[in-house]
Amino acid sequence: MAVLEARPPGSTPVTGKKRANDWLIGHDLFLWSPKGWLTGTANIPGSILVGTHFERTNVSCDVPRCPPINNGQFHRDAIILREWDLWYFIAPRMSIGGSLLWYDASNLTTTVQQNLDIRRVGRPGAGGSWLDGNLNWRYQF
């Protein structure tokens, strides 16, 4: 369990029971390499890595003992993330690839709703889902 708290320097700590928990299930599989099926590693150029991840995060703050989260718009939040990855290793520990991330969250602030263009904009605490795609080049030192 992790405790998250952001406050200005010099202010007194906020009382109340703040909770956060997170869990993740992830699967990565080297599907192909020049040596054959299911034989790749990050050190073999030409390897192809596929992966999928599922993550859930919950945060809450008991009322009335602690102040509302995000200027009073809600007191708890749940975020679910589903991710799919595909990577091709062009050199040892150097890869290019991408990921597709599908988020589903409850209790979003109106600002987040507007930024993500979620249809229920203006209703504090409404949930929503959105999709992010990333193309990346990465090198692990």
Buried (B, 14 or more C-beta within 10 A) or exposed (E): EEEEEEEEEEEEEEEBEBBBEEEEEEEEEBBBBEEEEEEBEBEBBEBBBBBBBEBBBBBBBEEEEBBEBBEEBBBBBBBBBBBEBBBBBBEBEEBEBEBBBEBBBBBBBBEBBEEBEBEEBEEBBBBBEBEEEEEEEEEEE
